[in-house]
Amino acid sequence: MMANENDKIALVDKANMLDGLARFPEQIKESLAIAETAERFNFLKIDNVIIAGMGASAISGDIMASLLRDKLDVPLIVNREYDLPKWVNKDTLVICISYSGNTDETLSSFKIAYQKKCKIICISTGGKLQELAEKRQVPFVKIPSGIQPRAATAYLLFPSIIFLKKIGLLKTTIETDIEETIAVTKEFVSTNNKIVPEETNQAKQIARKIHNTIPQIYGWGIYTPIAIRWRHQLNENSKVIARTDIAPECNHNDIVGWSQNPEISKQFSCIMLRDKDEETIDMTTRLNFMRDLFQNTAGAVIEVSPKGKSQLAKMMYLMCLGDFTSCYLAVLRGIDPSPVDIITELKKRLAEK
């Protein structure tokens, strides 16, 4: 990756983001313990579920919506707004997720959900969300603090899945899939952590290939939220512009742009999430067509595939690959992946209003 790459990583990754990401399998185990000790939720009737959150919290909801699309008998949507849809009522379960507990949009959604007498569960490290929940005697689940929210996905995602199981909304077995996810991501960390050289480190290799390009990540099906996660991590960790598009929708618009802008398209790298076991014949045909188009127009084309058998394990494998890639790209750019100064500046301005 670079001369004395471990020294360079240590110098650039000052807050040890990579070490935090490497704890993902252990975080899953800790999140399961947290979910087990949570109070029992006596919710008798639930017609729909809303995950209220922003950033990494909302991505957890997106992952659940894709993973459980064919497993839940009720709709599950993600809410990234200050308010809630008009149709929410006492039979709506609202899971408010905010790592800091101080996310404006999530706090606003909580207040509206409470006013509408929704069933509510709150997940955070504390903050105003904990204060609001305890004052109103709403179930609150406390998770470990002290890490970047985008490195705390396990604490936000897995308790939420377990709660849907406990409540009775998720009727299929999930425990075996979670165990496989722990094993698969543990194996991923062992082959892609910062001490593994670029020659055998897939995440470092991808970072090298997309360096000095504008990454465009293509997802589909269960990998739609994973593609979005890649973009968010490249935005926040690598501090680069990145874009996401989704198949098959992008076949009705995006590919036309690629066919007519050769002088611009060479500035982009295309990362395609593939999975031969999940792809239908139609999807494989579409993705292969896109790959061939990009190979003639983009600066680089990279196809990545997951490991594992269950959808959950495969989704988490590719999520981890994107997480590590984004940090290695930050190192190549000489930028600490942890600080997000522009977001901090925005929050200060909002606080002044």
Secondary structure as UniProt FT lines:
FT   TURN            3..4
FT   HELIX           5..12
FT   TURN            14..15
FT   HELIX           17..22
FT   HELIX           24..37
FT   STRAND          48..52
FT   HELIX           55..67
FT   TURN            68..71
FT   STRAND          76..79
FT   TURN            86..87
FT   TURN            90..91
FT   STRAND          92..97
FT   HELIX           104..115
FT   TURN            116..117
FT   STRAND          119..124
FT   HELIX           127..135
FT   TURN            136..137
FT   STRAND          140..142
FT   HELIX           149..151
FT   HELIX           153..167
FT   HELIX           175..192
FT   TURN            194..195
FT   HELIX           198..200
FT   HELIX           202..210
FT   TURN            211..212
FT   STRAND          214..220
FT   HELIX           221..223
FT   HELIX           224..233
FT   HELIX           234..238
FT   STRAND          243..247
FT   HELIX           249..252
FT   HELIX           254..260
FT   HELIX           262..265
FT   TURN            266..267
FT   STRAND          268..273
FT   TURN            276..278
FT   HELIX           281..297
FT   STRAND          300..304
FT   HELIX           311..332
FT   TURN            333..334
FT   HELIX           341..352
//
